[in-house]
Amino acid sequence: MVSYSGVSGGTRGVTALRPATGAVGLVQTLANVELASVATQIDDESEFGPTEKNEHILAAQLNDLVALDAALRPLRS
């Protein structure tokens, strides 16, 4: 999941949604992109500029998605 909020980056919201997403059969990645204080990452041209931490966690989440795709492929056929 990708979340954003103030200091916590939406962590509590993601935690609250996990049981519901699992109940409807969604498979979750281990990594979550949490954008804390996202307003500070928007420049004067209204463009988002991720931090190094954001980029690292996004890379981890994408790697999780690739692994899950391979693992779940037989179930989709």
ZITAVEN-V812595 format. One line per field, one symbol per residue. phi: phi as a letter, one per 30 degrees, with the letter a starting at -180 (. if undefined). psi: psi as a letter, one per 40 degrees, with the letter a starting at -180 (. if undefined). burial: 1 if it has 9 or more other ideal C-beta (glycine too) atoms within 8 Angstrom, else 0. Layout:
# ZITAVEN-V812595
phi: ???
psi: ???
burial: ???
This chain:
# ZITAVEN-V812595
phi: .cbbadddiieddddddedddddcidccdddbdccdheddccddcicdbddddeddddddddddddddeddcedddc
psi: ihiiabdefedddddddddddddeehhiidihhhghfddeehaeefhhhiiddddddddddddddddddddeddde.
burial: 00111001111011001100110000001011111111001100000000000110110110111001000100000
